[in-house]
Amino acid sequence: MSSGMRVDLSALDEVIRRLWSLLDDMDKAGETSKYNTEISVSAFGNGATFKEAGDLFSAHQTAKSDLEGAIEKLHNLIDQFGKSTSKVKDKYTEQEYANKNQMGGGGEGSFK
């Protein structure tokens, strides 16, 4: 017997759509952090005139690497959640279809 719970499949579709959109944004952020934040060591000066130049460059590289790693982890989390949500939605859709067929309302010509 049914507990009377209903699932709004269109809401699940909206969640999935938003997750894929967010994933696209994460891809863009990942590309930006990887390719558009590169600064050459010479931009920080040289050791002769600015002895901390090497340390500053190293700190920049560490921060850049940390940012790329964080974006990758977020990307993977969003991707995993999107795939899981899609599977859940598919299962609910299959169950709804099976319920309609079981009650004679899903097939063509059921009540001809």
Buried (B, 14 or more C-beta within 10 A) or exposed (E): EEEEEEBEEEEBBEBBEEBBEBBEEBEEBBEEBBEEEEEEBEEBBEEEEEEEBBEBBEEBEEEBEEBBEEBBEBBEEBBEBBEEBBEBBEEBBEEBEEEEEEEEEEEEEEEE
